[in-house]
Amino acid sequence: MTRPAFLDQALFDELAEKAAASPRGRQHHNFHEMDEPCHRMAVGLQPSTYIPPHRHLSADKAETLLVLRGRLGVLIFDEAGTLIDKRILQAGGDCLGVDLPAGVYHGLVVLEADSLMFECKAGPYRPVGDGELAHWAPREGEAGVAQYQAWMRAQFD
């Protein structure tokens, strides 16, 4: 029998520690197997992580993000990279999550250390493919990431 998995403070603390130790500034904890039709995960996030604007083109890849601890900024862009909406997502705040339809360009910025979100979307896992990473934003590891990430963060000052 499969055992239930609890989203408790011990898990949150562990993910925050692992995210702080990770060169990418984030750590996933999957509650699913990779071939399952519904992917559910907790993600520990630190302000250093870069989550570039991207979209999921497959019609079945809508995703829901809920902040369980801390504060994130979500940025919504049009096809050309113009910022069309932004919100602060905060655990216990006015807005604690977002449901993103497939095809919508979005990026995240971590506004508070040791933040944690719950993410749910259709499986199975597929890496971000052609046309899903924003052509107008640097990819992780490319020149210009620090400047673009600073611009993303400045949208919430």
N, C-alpha and C positions, 0 to 999 in steps of 0.2 A: 504494500500500500504506500502511495506517495504521501509524504507528510506535508502539512500546511507550512507556508513560509510567512513569518510575521514581519511587518514593516515597523520595527521598533527602534528605540533610541540606540540600542547596541549596534544594529545594522547601520544606522545613520552615522554613528561615530566611526565605525570601521570604514565606511565608504569615504568619509571626509578625510581620514588619515591616509588612506590609499591614494585618493585624488591629490592630496598635498605632496605625497612622495612620487607621484607619477610625473614624468617629463611633460606629458600632455595636459596635466592639471585636471584630469577627470578619471573616473573609475565607474564601470558598469557592474551591476549585479543583476544577472538575468534570472527571472522566475520561470522561464520557458526553455524548451529545447529549440535548437535552431530551425528545425523543420516543422514546428508547430504553426498552425494558422493564425494564432494571435500572440504577438510578442509583447511581453510585459517586463519592464525593467526599472530599477532604481538607479539613478546616476548621481554620483557625488561630483561636485563641480567647485573649482577654485577660480578666482578672478583671472589667473594667468591663462586659462584655457581659451583657445580660439575656435569658435564654431562659426565657420564662414557661411554666408548666405547660400542657401541651396533650396531645392524643391524635390519632390518625389513625383515623377511623371505618371507612374502606373496608377490607374483609376482606383485601385484598391489600397493605396498607400496614404490615406488620410492618417493623421497622427494627433494624439492628445497628450499634452504636457501639463502636469500639475506640480506646483512647487510645494514640497513637504517641509522644507527648512530653508530659511534665507530668502534671497531676493534675486530675481533675474530680470533682464530687460529683453523683450522680444521685439524684433524689427521686421516689418512686412514691406516688401519691395514689389514694384511692377517689373515687367520684362526688361526694361532699360536700366534698372537699378535705382530708380527714384524711390525714396522712402515715402510710403503711402500711409503707414500706420505704425504706432509703437505703443507699448504698454509695459508697465512694471508689473511683474507677476511676483507676489509675495505671500509666503505662508502666513495664514491668518489675516491677510490684508483684504482690500476691496476686490482685487482680482487675483486669484491664485492659479489660474491656468488658461490654456488656450486650446481650442480644437481647430486644427489646420487642415483644410481640404487639400486633396492632392493637387499638385500643380502650382501651389502658392510659394513664391520665394520667401524664405524666412531665415533669420539669423538670431543667435542668442548672445547675450553678454552677461557675465556673472557679476553682480553688483555687491555681493557680500560673500566673504570667505565661508567655507564649509556649507555651501548651499547644496540642496538635494532636490531632485525632481523625480517624478514617476512618469514614465513614457509608455504609451501603448499604441501599437500600430499593427497592421496585418503582416504576417510572415508569409513565406519564409524569408530569411535574411537575403538581401541583395545589396551589394555595394552601390554607392552612388554612381550612376552611369552617365553616359553622354547626354549633355544638355541639362543635367541636374545641378551641377555646380554653377554658380553665377559667373558669367564670363567677365563681369565688371568688378569683381572682387578678387584679391589674392587668395590663392589656395594655401592651406597649411604648409608651413616651411618655406614659402616663397618670400622674396623681398617685398617689403611694403606691408607685411602683416601687422607689425607694431603700430604703424601709422593708421591703418584701417581699423584695427581694434580700438585704438584711442578715439577715433571718430565715432565708432559704434557706442562706446561707453559715454562719450560726451553728449549723446542724444538724451541722456537721462540725468544730466547735471542740473 
